[in-house]
Amino acid sequence: MLIPIIEANLVAPILNEGGTREVYYPEGGWYHWFSNDYVEGKQFSVISMDMDDMPLYVKAGRIVPMT
């Protein structure tokens, strides 16, 4: 079964100079693409990052084609 890429990825750009944003993680587990930090879904969380960093999360158990 193919999972549309929109269901397997979560992007939450930082749009303010303070570098914080509230994010809702849908059901399931989520891994931050660059740091590999894990977040359990079905909850809100406040994230803090520099504006140069990209808050990109991939749903746990999903295969991400690299080529």
VMD Tcl script that draws the C-alpha trace (Angstrom):
set ca {
  {0.00 0.00 0.00}
  {1.39 3.39 -0.96}
  {1.02 6.23 1.56}
  {0.72 9.69 0.02}
  {3.69 11.83 0.98}
  {1.40 14.40 2.61}
  {0.34 11.82 5.23}
  {3.93 10.81 6.04}
  {5.50 14.26 6.47}
  {4.84 17.23 8.70}
  {6.43 20.60 8.00}
  {6.04 23.44 10.51}
  {8.03 26.49 9.37}
  {9.19 29.02 11.95}
  {7.79 32.38 10.90}
  {8.72 34.65 13.78}
  {11.97 36.08 15.07}
  {11.50 34.38 18.44}
  {11.90 31.01 16.76}
  {8.94 29.31 18.47}
  {5.76 27.75 17.18}
  {2.96 25.53 18.45}
  {2.63 22.35 16.40}
  {-0.05 19.65 16.44}
  {1.30 16.16 15.78}
  {-1.37 13.84 14.33}
  {-1.81 10.29 15.59}
  {1.29 8.10 15.54}
  {4.93 8.75 16.28}
  {6.99 11.44 14.53}
  {10.74 11.79 14.01}
  {12.48 15.10 13.38}
  {14.25 14.61 10.05}
  {17.55 16.23 11.01}
  {17.94 15.44 14.74}
  {16.01 12.12 14.86}
  {14.17 13.30 18.01}
  {10.94 11.36 18.60}
  {7.56 12.91 19.42}
  {4.39 10.95 20.23}
  {1.35 12.08 18.23}
  {-2.12 13.31 19.17}
  {-0.73 16.29 21.07}
  {0.33 19.90 20.75}
  {3.92 20.94 21.44}
  {5.79 24.23 21.36}
  {8.97 23.92 19.31}
  {11.93 26.29 19.31}
  {14.34 26.56 16.39}
  {16.36 29.14 14.54}
  {14.66 30.58 11.47}
  {17.38 28.91 9.40}
  {16.37 25.43 10.60}
  {13.45 23.49 9.12}
  {11.05 21.70 11.46}
  {10.47 18.66 9.24}
  {8.98 15.52 10.78}
  {8.49 12.07 9.25}
  {5.88 9.65 10.55}
  {7.34 6.62 12.31}
  {7.32 3.45 10.20}
  {7.17 5.24 6.87}
  {9.67 4.55 4.10}
  {11.20 7.69 2.61}
  {12.61 7.14 -0.89}
  {15.98 8.88 -1.18}
  {16.56 8.56 -4.95}
}
mol new
graphics top color blue
foreach p $ca { graphics top sphere $p radius 0.5 }
foreach p [lrange $ca 0 end-1] q [lrange $ca 1 end] { graphics top cylinder $p $q radius 0.2 }
display resetview
